[in-house]
Amino acid sequence: MPILCYEISGDSSPNERSTTGAEDGHIAAVLKGDHQEASAQLYSELAANRLAMFLGIPVLVGVPARRSIETTAMRFAALRVAEAGLDIYDFTDEDRGDGDDEDDEQDAIEVPAGVYRNTGHVRAMAALCAKYPLEAAAIAVFDLWIGNEDRALNFKGQIRGADRGVIFALDQGSSLLSCRSTVDSSIDLLSRQDYPSFHPFQKLVNARYCGAMVERVVSMPDWAIEAATVYQDTVGNVILPDQYQCYEALRERKTILGGLIDRVLF
């Protein structure tokens, strides 16, 4: 799999203190924070990103960020992919067909019954899952574990041509403690064994690869989950007791993940 690169914006300049030729530069990013419809978006993006990094899920890298003139407001900076020169299919673009994109390579992809069709791009999604079966299975299992019901168009990938390219998921801001607008309602959803009830990759992923990903999640040590979800400080609107609730919810969801995968994906 090619290395996913991020976009350098503006001009760079020599770092005067470097003895190794380093430069000072800027990386393009999308800055996200809490808002009325997602009061825990900052925390959820940060925690989900750290969980994904531990598990090897192909998601965009993001980091907590703060402007130099600010003293309290924190943001989550999701780095922009350097897409120049890459033939990346943008699932966030409007589908201009009846749900089956007009492309000779995609037309050869068989679309099974029961696939997710609400946002279109059906054959493109089938082509993506066929070309990247391991990654698609990993993303689907991860989404169901963290309660991410907002994956429908939040992924991109190179699907044309025989050579493997890049695939990546983006935007985990509607998962974990931001499944709904408040922390309490999000915790209630995470405690349910039937949530989420759908996924855009349903009927398109390989059962063996999904099973392997479930084993990886289940074997994730508690200390690693705690390190990704519990911070010794308030994160945006999320206080420490809420963070521990998220940690406990994820531990519990490991026990029901296999059944959830069977119901939603197959």
Secondary structure as a PSIPRED ss2 file (coil, helix, strand):
# PSIPRED VFORMAT (PSIPRED V4.0)

   1 M C   1.000  0.000  0.000
   2 P C   1.000  0.000  0.000
   3 I C   1.000  0.000  0.000
   4 L C   1.000  0.000  0.000
   5 C C   1.000  0.000  0.000
   6 Y E   0.000  0.000  1.000
   7 E C   1.000  0.000  0.000
   8 I E   0.000  0.000  1.000
   9 S E   0.000  0.000  1.000
  10 G E   0.000  0.000  1.000
  11 D E   0.000  0.000  1.000
  12 S E   0.000  0.000  1.000
  13 S E   0.000  0.000  1.000
  14 P E   0.000  0.000  1.000
  15 N C   1.000  0.000  0.000
  16 E C   1.000  0.000  0.000
  17 R C   1.000  0.000  0.000
  18 S C   1.000  0.000  0.000
  19 T C   1.000  0.000  0.000
  20 T C   1.000  0.000  0.000
  21 G C   1.000  0.000  0.000
  22 A C   1.000  0.000  0.000
  23 E E   0.000  0.000  1.000
  24 D E   0.000  0.000  1.000
  25 G E   0.000  0.000  1.000
  26 H E   0.000  0.000  1.000
  27 I E   0.000  0.000  1.000
  28 A C   1.000  0.000  0.000
  29 A E   0.000  0.000  1.000
  30 V E   0.000  0.000  1.000
  31 L E   0.000  0.000  1.000
  32 K E   0.000  0.000  1.000
  33 G C   1.000  0.000  0.000
  34 D C   1.000  0.000  0.000
  35 H E   0.000  0.000  1.000
  36 Q C   1.000  0.000  0.000
  37 E C   1.000  0.000  0.000
  38 A E   0.000  0.000  1.000
  39 S C   1.000  0.000  0.000
  40 A C   1.000  0.000  0.000
  41 Q H   0.000  1.000  0.000
  42 L H   0.000  1.000  0.000
  43 Y H   0.000  1.000  0.000
  44 S H   0.000  1.000  0.000
  45 E H   0.000  1.000  0.000
  46 L H   0.000  1.000  0.000
  47 A H   0.000  1.000  0.000
  48 A H   0.000  1.000  0.000
  49 N H   0.000  1.000  0.000
  50 R H   0.000  1.000  0.000
  51 L H   0.000  1.000  0.000
  52 A H   0.000  1.000  0.000
  53 M H   0.000  1.000  0.000
  54 F H   0.000  1.000  0.000
  55 L H   0.000  1.000  0.000
  56 G C   1.000  0.000  0.000
  57 I C   1.000  0.000  0.000
  58 P C   1.000  0.000  0.000
  59 V E   0.000  0.000  1.000
  60 L C   1.000  0.000  0.000
  61 V C   1.000  0.000  0.000
  62 G E   0.000  0.000  1.000
  63 V E   0.000  0.000  1.000
  64 P E   0.000  0.000  1.000
  65 A E   0.000  0.000  1.000
  66 R C   1.000  0.000  0.000
  67 R C   1.000  0.000  0.000
  68 S C   1.000  0.000  0.000
  69 I C   1.000  0.000  0.000
  70 E C   1.000  0.000  0.000
  71 T C   1.000  0.000  0.000
  72 T C   1.000  0.000  0.000
  73 A C   1.000  0.000  0.000
  74 M C   1.000  0.000  0.000
  75 R E   0.000  0.000  1.000
  76 F E   0.000  0.000  1.000
  77 A E   0.000  0.000  1.000
  78 A E   0.000  0.000  1.000
  79 L E   0.000  0.000  1.000
  80 R C   1.000  0.000  0.000
  81 V E   0.000  0.000  1.000
  82 A C   1.000  0.000  0.000
  83 E C   1.000  0.000  0.000
  84 A C   1.000  0.000  0.000
  85 G C   1.000  0.000  0.000
  86 L C   1.000  0.000  0.000
  87 D C   1.000  0.000  0.000
  88 I C   1.000  0.000  0.000
  89 Y E   0.000  0.000  1.000
  90 D E   0.000  0.000  1.000
  91 F C   1.000  0.000  0.000
  92 T C   1.000  0.000  0.000
  93 D C   1.000  0.000  0.000
  94 E C   1.000  0.000  0.000
  95 D C   1.000  0.000  0.000
  96 R C   1.000  0.000  0.000
  97 G C   1.000  0.000  0.000
  98 D C   1.000  0.000  0.000
  99 G C   1.000  0.000  0.000
 100 D C   1.000  0.000  0.000
 101 D C   1.000  0.000  0.000
 102 E C   1.000  0.000  0.000
 103 D C   1.000  0.000  0.000
 104 D H   0.000  1.000  0.000
 105 E H   0.000  1.000  0.000
 106 Q H   0.000  1.000  0.000
 107 D H   0.000  1.000  0.000
 108 A C   1.000  0.000  0.000
 109 I C   1.000  0.000  0.000
 110 E C   1.000  0.000  0.000
 111 V C   1.000  0.000  0.000
 112 P C   1.000  0.000  0.000
 113 A C   1.000  0.000  0.000
 114 G C   1.000  0.000  0.000
 115 V C   1.000  0.000  0.000
 116 Y C   1.000  0.000  0.000
 117 R C   1.000  0.000  0.000
 118 N C   1.000  0.000  0.000
 119 T C   1.000  0.000  0.000
 120 G C   1.000  0.000  0.000
 121 H C   1.000  0.000  0.000
 122 V H   0.000  1.000  0.000
 123 R H   0.000  1.000  0.000
 124 A H   0.000  1.000  0.000
 125 M H   0.000  1.000  0.000
 126 A H   0.000  1.000  0.000
 127 A H   0.000  1.000  0.000
 128 L H   0.000  1.000  0.000
 129 C H   0.000  1.000  0.000
 130 A H   0.000  1.000  0.000
 131 K H   0.000  1.000  0.000
 132 Y C   1.000  0.000  0.000
 133 P H   0.000  1.000  0.000
 134 L H   0.000  1.000  0.000
 135 E H   0.000  1.000  0.000
 136 A H   0.000  1.000  0.000
 137 A H   0.000  1.000  0.000
 138 A H   0.000  1.000  0.000
 139 I H   0.000  1.000  0.000
 140 A H   0.000  1.000  0.000
 141 V H   0.000  1.000  0.000
 142 F H   0.000  1.000  0.000
 143 D H   0.000  1.000  0.000
 144 L H   0.000  1.000  0.000
 145 W H   0.000  1.000  0.000
 146 I H   0.000  1.000  0.000
 147 G C   1.000  0.000  0.000
 148 N C   1.000  0.000  0.000
 149 E C   1.000  0.000  0.000
 150 D C   1.000  0.000  0.000
 151 R C   1.000  0.000  0.000
 152 A C   1.000  0.000  0.000
 153 L C   1.000  0.000  0.000
 154 N C   1.000  0.000  0.000
 155 F E   0.000  0.000  1.000
 156 K E   0.000  0.000  1.000
 157 G E   0.000  0.000  1.000
 158 Q C   1.000  0.000  0.000
 159 I C   1.000  0.000  0.000
 160 R C   1.000  0.000  0.000
 161 G C   1.000  0.000  0.000
 162 A C   1.000  0.000  0.000
 163 D C   1.000  0.000  0.000
 164 R C   1.000  0.000  0.000
 165 G C   1.000  0.000  0.000
 166 V C   1.000  0.000  0.000
 167 I E   0.000  0.000  1.000
 168 F E   0.000  0.000  1.000
 169 A E   0.000  0.000  1.000
 170 L C   1.000  0.000  0.000
 171 D C   1.000  0.000  0.000
 172 Q C   1.000  0.000  0.000
 173 G C   1.000  0.000  0.000
 174 S C   1.000  0.000  0.000
 175 S C   1.000  0.000  0.000
 176 L H   0.000  1.000  0.000
 177 L H   0.000  1.000  0.000
 178 S H   0.000  1.000  0.000
 179 C C   1.000  0.000  0.000
 180 R C   1.000  0.000  0.000
 181 S C   1.000  0.000  0.000
 182 T C   1.000  0.000  0.000
 183 V H   0.000  1.000  0.000
 184 D H   0.000  1.000  0.000
 185 S H   0.000  1.000  0.000
 186 S H   0.000  1.000  0.000
 187 I H   0.000  1.000  0.000
 188 D H   0.000  1.000  0.000
 189 L H   0.000  1.000  0.000
 190 L H   0.000  1.000  0.000
 191 S C   1.000  0.000  0.000
 192 R C   1.000  0.000  0.000
 193 Q C   1.000  0.000  0.000
 194 D C   1.000  0.000  0.000
 195 Y C   1.000  0.000  0.000
 196 P C   1.000  0.000  0.000
 197 S C   1.000  0.000  0.000
 198 F C   1.000  0.000  0.000
 199 H C   1.000  0.000  0.000
 200 P C   1.000  0.000  0.000
 201 F C   1.000  0.000  0.000
 202 Q C   1.000  0.000  0.000
 203 K C   1.000  0.000  0.000
 204 L C   1.000  0.000  0.000
 205 V C   1.000  0.000  0.000
 206 N C   1.000  0.000  0.000
 207 A H   0.000  1.000  0.000
 208 R H   0.000  1.000  0.000
 209 Y H   0.000  1.000  0.000
 210 C H   0.000  1.000  0.000
 211 G H   0.000  1.000  0.000
 212 A H   0.000  1.000  0.000
 213 M H   0.000  1.000  0.000
 214 V H   0.000  1.000  0.000
 215 E H   0.000  1.000  0.000
 216 R H   0.000  1.000  0.000
 217 V H   0.000  1.000  0.000
 218 V H   0.000  1.000  0.000
 219 S C   1.000  0.000  0.000
 220 M C   1.000  0.000  0.000
 221 P C   1.000  0.000  0.000
 222 D H   0.000  1.000  0.000
 223 W H   0.000  1.000  0.000
 224 A H   0.000  1.000  0.000
 225 I H   0.000  1.000  0.000
 226 E H   0.000  1.000  0.000
 227 A H   0.000  1.000  0.000
 228 A H   0.000  1.000  0.000
 229 T H   0.000  1.000  0.000
 230 V C   1.000  0.000  0.000
 231 Y C   1.000  0.000  0.000
 232 Q C   1.000  0.000  0.000
 233 D C   1.000  0.000  0.000
 234 T C   1.000  0.000  0.000
 235 V E   0.000  0.000  1.000
 236 G C   1.000  0.000  0.000
 237 N C   1.000  0.000  0.000
 238 V E   0.000  0.000  1.000
 239 I C   1.000  0.000  0.000
 240 L H   0.000  1.000  0.000
 241 P H   0.000  1.000  0.000
 242 D H   0.000  1.000  0.000
 243 Q H   0.000  1.000  0.000
 244 Y H   0.000  1.000  0.000
 245 Q H   0.000  1.000  0.000
 246 C H   0.000  1.000  0.000
 247 Y H   0.000  1.000  0.000
 248 E H   0.000  1.000  0.000
 249 A H   0.000  1.000  0.000
 250 L H   0.000  1.000  0.000
 251 R H   0.000  1.000  0.000
 252 E H   0.000  1.000  0.000
 253 R H   0.000  1.000  0.000
 254 K H   0.000  1.000  0.000
 255 T H   0.000  1.000  0.000
 256 I H   0.000  1.000  0.000
 257 L H   0.000  1.000  0.000
 258 G H   0.000  1.000  0.000
 259 G H   0.000  1.000  0.000
 260 L H   0.000  1.000  0.000
 261 I H   0.000  1.000  0.000
 262 D H   0.000  1.000  0.000
 263 R H   0.000  1.000  0.000
 264 V H   0.000  1.000  0.000
 265 L H   0.000  1.000  0.000
 266 F C   1.000  0.000  0.000
